[in-house]
Amino acid sequence: MQISFAAPSPKVQTGSWVVAASEGKALSPAAVKADKASGGALTRALKFSRFTGKSGQLLEVLAPEGLGVSRLLLVGLGKPAALDGKGLEVIGAQITARLDSAGETSATFEIEVPKGSKIKNGEAAAHLAFGARLRGYSFEKYRTRNLDEHKRHLNALKLTTAEISAAKRAWQGLDAVADGVLLARDLVNEPPNILYPVEFARRVKALAKLGLKVEVLGEAEMKKQGFGALLGVGQGSERESQLVVMQWNGARKKGNPVAFVGKGVCFDSGGLSLKPGAGMMGMKGDMGGAAAVTGTMLALATRKAKVNAVGVIGVVENMPDGGAIRPDDVLTSLSGQTIEVLNTDAEGRLVLADALTYTQRRFKPKFVIDLATLTGAIVQALGFEHAGVFSNDDKLSDRLAQAGRTTGERVWRLPLDPAYDKMIRSKIADVKNIGGANSGSITAAQFLKRFIDDGMVWAHLDIAGVAWQDGEHKPMIPSWGTGWGVKLLDRLIHEHYES
């Protein structure tokens, strides 16, 4: 989608003209102008509609007399005091969905912020564009038939505002975040016969052109260093496991980086603890954490964030051949701790254990946040609206929660406690990889905490309920893969860690 910002004109003559009203049918100046130019078309339509100006309501007038536009679209902004960037993004997505379904190819948004709103017009235009761009995403590379049925038609969007410079400044950062979200979606949507560990690593290496430093450790190097847990997961696959390290050094001064670690299981069969057929569908998305870390690093590099950041992803396949790890095997992790494997389908925590150890040893970060589609139990607890957050630091947890409220990628904190830690005590090793039938998300987090160094600030995000969507799609997410986590982490960095 081509997105541009321009000054308002007396009237729009091509494509769709989108104007706004706040709650109570209070037409904006642009809506009054459009109504007058169309001979009162909006006023007449309002008399015969249920449109009241609530947020996201749409009122459409096709081919209005006196104008060359294909349609006038009136959008509700809701109560001025409640209008914010997140709400405008959703509105931008809703408009885009309506126009795209109508087959519209171009549109002009002339949407002024009503009096009483906290957000300014230039920033508002950028957020509308952000929502439109995320909604305009599609993943159609493997379709060969009925292409027009799935094609995105809206390909040119102009946003008019008197604050063009402010809009462009705000858009520069949001556009970079959108790049990261769309990359993460692409990675999650790819089929596993295409996106296997070596191919994932190759795609990350291609991001070096943006200024990221990218390194890849293959199995030989990881075996030499002692990655017994990560390599154990991948040893049943014909595909070689990889550890990919991304570095962005954008801070003005040298210093310890912030660090993100992602679980990248490109396909999870469950290993010898084989999943049932229905449970195996969608397991191409078990690398959603790695996708989010990769998208975040892309966003930071693209917008030239003033931060030193590291992204580490462990990329593997969990497959059941004769060389696969077995229930009852004991693995020696990179940290030296031994792990009794009682269920080979609890594999993501094994990958993360070594990736976390490597990240802390090498980079000594200010904090480390890991993201993983780790447990089905988190879906039972929180559904598809929140990710679970577990942390040993109140400040980091609170900052993640605030970033989630701002971006719409919401998190909910769950407990860590020695009582839960007892559930993963092994009879023969330092720790076992499952804790029993209950508290599955918590015991998984307690397992990861065993691999966090004393004094290290850490948070674990269980994103199994939000990394993809099988049901009703959310306004800004038109595809199976959501790209969840990029907006959250970028906002966290932007608010608290840039210098």
C-alpha positions in Angstrom: 0.0 0.0 0.0 1.4 3.4 -1.0 0.8 5.9 1.8 1.3 9.7 1.5 0.5 12.8 3.6 -0.7 16.1 2.0 -2.4 19.3 2.8 -6.2 19.4 2.5 -7.7 20.5 -0.8 -11.1 22.2 -1.4 -12.6 18.9 -2.4 -11.5 15.4 -3.4 -12.4 14.2 -6.9 -11.2 10.6 -7.2 -11.4 7.4 -5.2 -13.1 7.4 -1.8 -13.3 10.5 0.4 -13.3 9.6 4.1 -14.4 12.2 6.6 -15.4 11.9 10.3 -17.9 12.7 13.0 -17.6 12.5 16.7 -20.3 10.9 19.0 -23.6 12.8 18.7 -23.4 13.2 14.9 -21.0 16.1 15.3 -19.6 16.5 11.8 -16.0 17.5 11.5 -15.1 20.6 9.3 -14.0 18.2 6.5 -17.3 16.4 6.8 -19.2 19.7 6.6 -17.2 20.6 3.5 -17.9 17.2 1.9 -21.6 17.5 2.7 -21.8 20.9 1.1 -19.8 19.8 -2.0 -22.2 16.8 -2.4 -25.4 18.9 -2.1 -26.2 17.7 1.4 -25.7 13.9 0.7 -24.3 13.2 4.2 -27.1 15.2 6.0 -29.7 13.2 4.1 -28.0 9.9 4.7 -27.8 10.6 8.5 -31.6 11.1 8.7 -32.2 7.5 7.5 -29.3 5.7 9.3 -28.5 4.5 12.7 -25.1 6.3 12.6 -24.5 8.2 15.8 -20.7 8.8 15.6 -19.7 6.0 17.9 -16.1 4.8 17.4 -15.8 2.7 14.2 -19.3 3.3 12.9 -19.4 3.8 9.1 -21.9 5.5 6.9 -21.4 5.2 3.1 -22.8 7.3 0.3 -22.1 5.9 -3.2 -21.3 8.1 -6.2 -22.5 11.4 -4.5 -23.8 14.0 -6.9 -21.5 17.0 -7.5 -18.3 15.0 -6.8 -16.1 12.8 -8.9 -15.4 10.4 -6.0 -16.7 6.9 -6.0 -18.0 7.2 -2.5 -18.2 9.4 0.6 -17.5 7.5 3.8 -18.3 9.0 7.2 -16.5 7.3 10.1 -17.4 7.7 13.8 -14.6 8.7 16.2 -16.5 8.3 19.4 -16.1 10.6 22.4 -13.3 13.1 21.8 -11.8 12.7 25.3 -11.4 8.9 24.7 -9.7 9.2 21.3 -6.1 8.0 21.3 -3.5 6.5 19.0 -4.6 2.9 19.6 -8.2 3.8 18.8 -7.3 5.6 15.7 -5.3 2.6 14.5 -8.4 0.4 14.8 -10.5 3.0 13.0 -7.9 3.2 10.2 -8.1 -0.6 9.9 -11.9 -0.6 9.9 -12.1 1.9 7.1 -9.5 0.0 5.1 -11.4 -3.2 5.5 -14.6 -1.6 4.2 -13.0 0.0 1.2 -11.0 -3.1 0.3 -14.1 -5.3 0.4 -15.8 -2.8 -1.9 -13.0 -3.1 -4.4 -11.8 0.5 -3.9 -8.3 1.1 -5.2 -7.6 4.6 -3.7 -8.8 6.8 -0.9 -8.2 10.1 0.8 -8.6 10.2 4.6 -9.5 13.8 5.7 -10.0 13.1 9.4 -9.5 15.9 11.9 -9.2 15.3 15.6 -12.3 16.8 17.4 -11.9 19.4 20.1 -11.3 17.9 23.5 -9.0 15.1 22.2 -5.6 14.7 23.7 -3.9 13.6 20.4 -2.9 16.1 17.8 -3.8 16.0 14.1 -0.4 15.1 12.7 0.1 12.2 15.1 -3.5 11.1 14.5 -2.9 10.9 10.7 0.1 8.6 11.3 -1.8 6.3 13.6 -4.7 6.0 11.0 -2.1 5.1 8.4 -0.5 2.5 10.7 -3.9 0.8 11.2 -4.5 0.9 7.5 -1.2 -0.6 6.7 -1.5 -3.5 9.1 -5.0 -4.2 7.9 -3.8 -4.1 4.3 -1.5 -7.1 4.8 -2.1 -10.4 3.0 -0.1 -13.6 2.6 -1.0 -15.0 -0.8 2.3 -16.2 -2.2 1.2 -19.9 -2.5 -2.2 -19.3 -4.2 -2.5 -20.1 -7.9 -6.3 -19.9 -8.4 -9.1 -17.4 -7.8 -6.5 -14.7 -7.1 -8.9 -11.8 -7.4 -11.0 -13.2 -4.6 -8.1 -12.7 -2.2 -6.4 -9.7 -3.7 -6.0 -6.5 -1.7 -7.5 -3.8 -3.8 -6.8 -0.6 -1.8 -3.3 0.3 -2.9 -3.1 4.1 -2.6 -3.9 6.0 0.6 -3.6 9.7 1.0 -4.0 11.3 4.5 -4.6 15.0 4.5 -3.6 17.2 7.5 -2.4 20.7 8.2 0.4 19.2 10.2 2.3 17.4 7.5 5.7 17.5 9.1 4.4 16.2 12.4 2.6 13.4 10.5 5.7 12.4 8.6 7.8 12.3 11.8 5.3 10.1 13.6 4.9 7.9 10.6 8.6 7.3 10.2 8.7 5.3 13.5 5.3 3.7 13.0 6.2 2.6 9.5 9.3 0.9 10.8 7.2 -1.0 13.4 4.8 -2.0 10.7 7.7 -3.4 8.7 8.6 -5.5 11.8 5.1 -6.7 12.4 4.6 -7.7 8.7 7.9 -9.6 8.7 6.9 -11.5 11.9 3.6 -12.4 10.2 5.3 -13.6 7.1 7.5 -15.9 9.1 4.7 -17.3 11.1 2.5 -17.8 8.0 5.2 -19.7 6.0 4.7 -23.5 5.7 7.3 -25.6 7.6 8.6 -27.3 4.4 9.7 -23.8 3.3 10.7 -22.1 6.6 13.0 -24.7 8.3 15.8 -23.7 10.7 18.5 -23.0 8.1 16.1 -21.0 5.9 15.0 -19.0 8.9 18.6 -18.2 9.6 19.2 -17.2 6.0 16.3 -14.7 6.1 17.6 -13.2 9.2 21.1 -12.8 7.7 19.5 -10.8 4.9 18.6 -8.1 7.4 22.3 -7.2 7.8 21.7 -4.7 5.0 19.8 -2.6 7.6 22.8 -2.3 9.9 22.1 -5.3 12.1 25.0 -7.5 12.9 23.9 -11.1 12.4 25.7 -14.3 13.4 24.6 -17.9 13.1 25.9 -20.8 15.2 25.4 -24.2 13.5 25.2 -27.6 15.3 29.0 -28.2 15.3 29.7 -24.9 17.1 26.8 -25.4 19.5 27.9 -28.9 20.3 31.4 -27.6 21.0 30.1 -25.0 23.4 27.7 -27.4 25.2 24.1 -26.6 24.0 22.9 -30.0 25.1 19.2 -28.9 25.7 18.7 -27.1 22.4 20.5 -29.7 20.4 18.5 -32.4 22.1 15.3 -31.0 20.8 16.5 -30.9 17.2 18.3 -34.3 17.1 15.3 -36.1 15.8 15.1 -33.9 12.7 16.9 -34.1 9.4 17.1 -30.3 9.5 20.1 -28.7 11.3 19.3 -26.6 14.3 20.6 -23.0 14.4 21.2 -20.3 17.0 20.8 -16.8 15.4 22.2 -13.7 17.1 21.2 -10.2 16.0 22.8 -7.1 17.4 21.7 -3.5 16.9 24.1 -0.9 18.4 22.3 2.4 18.1 22.9 4.1 21.5 25.1 7.1 21.7 27.3 5.5 24.3 28.6 1.9 24.8 26.8 -0.1 27.4 25.1 -3.3 28.2 22.3 -4.0 25.8 18.7 -5.0 26.3 18.1 -8.5 25.2 15.2 -10.5 23.6 15.2 -14.3 23.3 12.8 -16.2 21.1 11.6 -19.8 20.8 11.9 -20.8 17.2 10.4 -24.3 16.8 9.7 -24.3 13.0 7.5 -27.3 13.4 6.5 -29.2 16.5 5.3 -32.7 16.1 5.7 -33.3 19.8 8.7 -35.6 19.2 8.3 -39.1 20.5 5.6 -37.8 22.8 3.7 -37.3 19.5 0.8 -34.8 19.3 -2.6 -36.1 18.1 -3.3 -35.1 14.5 -5.6 -32.2 15.3 -3.1 -30.8 17.8 -0.3 -30.9 15.2 -2.1 -28.6 12.8 -0.8 -25.0 13.1 2.5 -26.1 14.7 4.3 -24.3 12.0 3.6 -21.3 14.2 5.5 -22.6 17.1 8.3 -20.2 16.2 6.1 -17.1 16.9 8.5 -16.0 19.7 11.5 -16.0 17.3 9.4 -14.2 14.7 8.5 -11.5 17.2 12.2 -11.0 18.2 13.3 -10.9 14.5 10.5 -8.3 13.7 11.5 -6.2 16.7 15.1 -6.1 15.7 14.1 -5.1 12.2 11.9 -2.3 13.6 14.7 -1.0 15.9 17.2 -1.0 13.0 14.8 0.6 10.5 13.9 3.5 12.8 17.5 3.8 14.0 16.5 3.4 17.6 19.0 4.9 20.1 19.5 1.7 22.0 21.9 -1.2 22.1 19.8 -4.4 21.7 20.4 -8.1 21.1 18.0 -10.6 19.7 18.8 -14.3 20.1 16.6 -17.1 18.6 17.0 -20.8 18.9 15.6 -22.3 15.7 14.9 -26.1 15.6 12.4 -28.7 14.5 11.0 -31.2 17.0 10.6 -34.5 15.0 10.3 -38.2 16.0 12.9 -40.3 14.3 15.2 -43.1 15.7 17.7 -40.5 16.9 15.1 -38.3 18.8 15.3 -37.7 22.5 13.1 -40.1 24.6 11.0 -39.6 27.7 13.4 -40.4 30.6 16.5 -39.1 28.8 18.7 -36.7 30.8 20.2 -33.7 28.9 23.0 -31.5 30.1 22.2 -27.8 29.3 24.7 -25.1 28.4 24.4 -23.8 32.0 25.6 -27.2 33.3 22.3 -28.0 34.9 20.9 -31.5 34.0 17.3 -31.9 32.8 15.2 -35.0 33.0 13.0 -35.1 29.9 9.6 -36.6 30.8 7.7 -35.3 27.8 9.4 -34.5 24.5 6.5 -32.1 23.7 7.7 -29.8 26.4 10.5 -28.8 24.1 10.4 -25.0 23.8 11.7 -24.5 27.4 14.7 -26.7 26.5 15.5 -24.4 23.5 15.1 -21.3 25.7 17.2 -22.7 28.5 20.3 -22.7 26.4 19.5 -19.6 24.5 18.9 -17.7 27.7 22.2 -19.0 29.2 24.1 -18.0 26.1 22.6 -14.5 26.0 23.4 -13.8 29.7 26.9 -15.1 29.5 27.9 -13.3 26.3 26.1 -10.0 26.6 25.4 -9.4 30.3 22.3 -7.5 29.3 20.3 -4.9 31.4 17.4 -7.2 31.2 16.3 -10.3 29.2 12.8 -10.9 27.9 12.0 -14.2 26.3 8.9 -14.8 24.1 7.5 -18.2 23.3 4.4 -20.0 22.2 5.1 -22.2 25.2 2.0 -23.7 26.7 -1.6 -24.6 25.9 -2.3 -23.9 29.5 -1.9 -20.1 29.0 -4.8 -20.3 26.5 -7.0 -21.9 29.1 -6.1 -19.2 31.6 -6.2 -16.1 29.4 -7.8 -17.0 26.1 -6.8 -15.1 23.0 -6.7 -11.5 24.4 -3.7 -11.4 26.7 -0.2 -13.0 26.8 1.0 -14.2 30.1 3.9 -12.4 31.7 6.1 -13.9 34.4 8.9 -11.8 35.9 11.3 -11.5 38.7 11.1 -7.7 38.5 8.1 -5.5 39.3 9.4 -2.5 37.3 9.9 -4.4 34.1 6.6 -6.2 34.5 4.8 -2.9 35.0 6.5 -1.4 32.0 5.4 -4.3 29.9 1.8 -4.0 31.1 1.8 -0.2 30.3 3.3 -0.8 26.8 0.6 -3.4 26.3 -2.2 -1.1 27.2 -0.8 1.6 24.8 -0.3 -0.7 21.8 -3.2 -3.1 22.3 -0.8 -6.1 22.8 -1.9 -6.7 26.3 -0.2 -8.9 29.0 -1.4 -10.2 32.3 1.0 -11.1 35.1 0.9 -14.5 36.6 2.8 -15.7 39.7 6.2 -17.2 40.3 6.5 -19.0 43.7 8.8 -21.6 45.4 5.7 -23.7 45.9 5.3 -24.1 42.1 9.1 -24.7 41.8 8.8 -27.8 43.9 6.6 -29.3 41.1 9.6 -29.5 38.7 12.0 -31.2 41.1 13.5 -34.3 39.5 14.3 -37.6 41.2 17.5 -38.1 39.3 18.5 -34.7 37.7 18.6 -31.0 38.6 15.2 -30.4 37.1 12.5 -32.1 35.1 10.9 -30.5 32.1 7.2 -30.9 33.1 5.4 -30.2 36.4 2.3 -32.3 36.1 -1.3 -31.7 35.0 -1.9 -28.4 36.8 -0.4 -24.9 36.6 1.3 -25.8 33.3 2.2 -22.2 32.3 3.6 -21.4 35.8 5.7 -24.5 36.1 7.1 -23.8 32.6 8.0 -20.3 33.7 9.6 -21.7 36.9 11.6 -24.0 34.7 13.0 -21.0 32.7 13.7 -19.2 35.9 16.2 -21.9 36.8 18.3 -20.7 33.9 18.3 -17.0 34.9 21.4 -15.8 36.6 21.2 -14.2 40.1 20.6 -10.5 39.8 19.4 -10.7 36.2 16.2 -8.8 35.4 14.0 -11.1 33.4 10.5 -11.5 32.0 8.9 -14.4 30.2 6.1 -13.9 27.8 3.9 -16.9 27.0 2.3 -15.9 23.7 0.6 -19.2 22.8 -2.8 -17.6 22.8 -1.9 -14.5 20.7 0.7 -15.5 18.1 -1.9 -16.7 15.7 -5.7 -16.6 15.3 -8.0 -19.4 14.2 -11.3 -17.7 14.9 -12.6 -14.2 14.2 -9.9 -12.0 13.0 -9.2 -8.7 14.8 -9.5 -5.4 12.9 -5.8 -4.8 12.3 -4.9 -8.5 11.8 -6.4 -10.0 8.6 -4.2 -13.1 8.6 -3.5 -16.2 10.7 -0.1 -15.1 11.9 -0.5 -11.9 14.1 3.0 -10.6 14.4 2.2 -10.2 18.1 5.0 -8.7 20.3 6.7 -6.3 17.9 4.6 -3.4 18.8 4.8 -4.2 22.5 8.6 -4.5 22.6 9.3 -1.5 20.4 7.1 0.6 22.6 8.8 -0.6 25.7 12.2 0.4 24.2 10.9 3.7 23.0 9.4 4.7 26.3 12.2 3.6 28.7 15.5 2.5 27.2 16.5 4.8 24.4 19.3 7.3 25.1 
